[in-house]
Amino acid sequence: MATLDEILEAIPRPTEEPRPGAHSQVYEALWGAYDTLVPHLDPPRRPNWQHVASKLAARGIRDGDRENPKPPTGERTRKAWWKVGRDKDAVAAGTATRRRRRRGAGAARDTIPAAAADVVPPSPPQQQRPPKDPPKPSEGEEGDGLTWAGPE
């Protein structure tokens, strides 16, 4: 089995500028090498994320947008790794979705085939809280003197 350093040094250098709205170069690099990196980066191992980030930076891989590219940090590399893992799992489960922007309507989601790249897993449904009841005066405590008698 190849070492982590050998795998990171085999990641291809980026050939094009990042597209607006596309994943970062760090995400793309980790996506492409995912299957070979899993044995080195997934639990129970605790990788040195700063070392991984510096190896990616040495390959010319940058983090951030086109106007402000920066060398990747250990923290951003770790977060990108977990995003890639989550998205790979979504593709394998067939629940991957792609965001599509529409003018004036924000982002809409469509189900796409599991083989497609550039995926975002669906968000969990939001739970609604029940409305709060107004506080009632304790026994022996007087209210503000205002009461509502209801419709007459």
C-alpha positions as CSV (number, residue, x, y, z in Angstrom):
1,M,0.0,0.0,0.0
2,A,1.2,3.5,-0.9
3,T,2.0,5.9,1.9
4,L,0.0,9.0,2.5
5,D,2.8,11.2,1.2
6,E,3.0,9.1,-2.0
7,I,-0.7,9.4,-2.6
8,L,-0.7,13.2,-2.0
9,E,2.3,13.7,-4.3
10,A,0.4,11.7,-7.0
11,I,-2.6,14.1,-7.0
12,P,-2.6,16.0,-10.3
13,R,-1.9,19.7,-10.3
14,P,-4.9,21.8,-11.2
15,T,-5.1,22.5,-14.9
16,E,-7.7,25.3,-14.9
17,E,-8.9,28.2,-12.8
18,P,-11.8,27.4,-10.5
19,R,-15.3,28.1,-11.9
20,P,-17.6,30.5,-10.1
21,G,-19.8,28.4,-7.8
22,A,-17.7,25.3,-8.2
23,H,-16.1,23.3,-5.4
24,S,-12.7,24.4,-4.2
25,Q,-9.5,22.9,-5.7
26,V,-8.9,21.2,-2.3
27,Y,-12.4,19.5,-2.5
28,E,-11.8,18.5,-6.1
29,A,-8.3,17.0,-5.3
30,L,-9.7,15.0,-2.3
31,W,-12.6,13.8,-4.4
32,G,-10.4,12.5,-7.1
33,A,-8.1,10.6,-4.7
34,Y,-10.8,9.6,-2.2
35,D,-10.6,5.8,-2.6
36,T,-6.8,5.8,-2.0
37,L,-7.0,8.3,0.8
38,V,-9.7,6.6,2.9
39,P,-7.3,4.1,4.6
40,H,-5.1,7.0,5.7
41,L,-7.5,9.7,6.7
42,D,-10.7,8.0,8.0
43,P,-11.1,7.1,11.7
44,P,-9.7,5.6,13.8
45,R,-6.7,7.4,12.3
46,R,-6.0,11.0,13.4
47,P,-4.1,12.5,10.5
48,N,-2.0,15.6,10.7
49,W,-4.3,17.9,8.6
50,Q,-1.7,20.6,8.4
51,H,0.7,18.2,6.8
52,V,-1.9,17.1,4.3
53,A,-2.7,20.8,3.6
54,S,1.0,21.6,3.0
55,K,1.4,18.6,0.6
56,L,-1.7,19.9,-1.4
57,A,-0.2,23.4,-1.4
58,A,3.0,22.0,-2.8
59,R,1.0,20.5,-5.7
60,G,-0.3,24.0,-6.5
61,I,-3.7,23.3,-5.1
62,R,-5.3,26.5,-3.6
63,D,-8.3,27.2,-1.4
64,G,-10.7,30.0,-1.8
65,D,-12.1,31.8,-4.8
66,R,-10.4,32.9,-8.0
67,E,-9.9,36.5,-6.8
68,N,-8.3,35.5,-3.5
69,P,-6.6,32.0,-3.7
70,K,-4.8,30.9,-0.6
71,P,-2.8,27.9,0.4
72,P,-5.1,25.4,2.2
73,T,-5.0,25.3,6.0
74,G,-5.3,22.1,8.0
75,E,-8.7,23.0,9.3
76,R,-10.2,23.8,5.8
77,T,-8.6,20.6,4.4
78,R,-10.2,18.5,7.2
79,K,-13.6,20.1,6.6
80,A,-13.2,19.5,2.8
81,W,-12.4,15.9,3.5
82,W,-15.6,15.4,5.6
83,K,-17.6,17.1,2.9
84,V,-16.2,14.8,0.2
85,G,-17.0,11.8,2.4
86,R,-20.5,13.0,3.0
87,D,-21.0,13.6,-0.8
88,K,-19.5,10.3,-1.8
89,D,-21.9,8.5,0.6
90,A,-24.8,10.4,-0.9
91,V,-23.8,9.4,-4.4
92,A,-23.5,5.7,-3.3
93,A,-26.9,5.9,-1.7
94,G,-28.5,7.5,-4.7
95,T,-29.6,10.5,-2.7
96,A,-27.2,13.1,-4.2
97,T,-28.7,16.3,-5.5
98,R,-27.2,19.1,-7.6
99,R,-27.9,22.7,-6.9
100,R,-29.2,24.7,-9.8
101,R,-29.6,28.4,-9.6
102,R,-32.6,30.1,-11.1
103,R,-32.9,33.8,-11.6
104,G,-34.8,35.4,-8.7
105,A,-35.8,32.1,-7.1
106,G,-32.6,31.1,-5.4
107,A,-31.3,27.5,-5.6
108,A,-33.6,24.6,-6.5
109,R,-32.7,21.0,-6.1
110,D,-33.3,18.2,-8.5
111,T,-32.6,14.5,-8.0
112,I,-29.7,13.4,-10.3
113,P,-28.2,10.0,-11.2
114,A,-25.8,8.7,-8.6
115,A,-22.9,8.8,-11.1
116,A,-22.9,12.6,-11.3
117,A,-20.2,14.7,-9.7
118,D,-20.6,18.1,-8.0
119,V,-23.1,16.8,-5.5
120,V,-24.8,18.2,-2.4
121,P,-26.7,15.9,-0.1
122,P,-30.3,16.9,0.8
123,S,-30.8,18.9,3.9
124,P,-32.8,17.4,6.8
125,P,-36.4,18.6,7.3
126,Q,-36.7,21.5,9.7
127,Q,-38.8,20.9,12.8
128,Q,-41.3,23.5,13.9
129,R,-41.7,24.5,17.5
130,P,-45.2,24.7,19.1
131,P,-46.3,28.2,19.9
132,K,-45.5,29.3,23.5
133,D,-48.4,29.8,25.9
134,P,-48.3,33.1,27.7
135,P,-47.1,32.8,31.3
136,K,-49.8,32.4,33.9
137,P,-49.6,34.0,37.3
138,S,-48.6,31.7,40.1
139,E,-51.1,30.8,42.8
140,G,-51.5,33.7,45.2
141,E,-49.8,36.1,42.8
142,E,-51.8,38.8,41.2
143,G,-51.6,39.6,37.6
144,D,-51.4,43.0,36.1
145,G,-55.1,43.6,36.8
146,L,-56.1,43.3,33.1
147,T,-58.3,40.4,32.2
148,W,-60.1,39.5,29.0
149,A,-63.7,38.4,29.4
150,G,-63.9,37.2,25.9
151,P,-66.7,38.1,23.4
152,E,-69.9,39.1,25.0
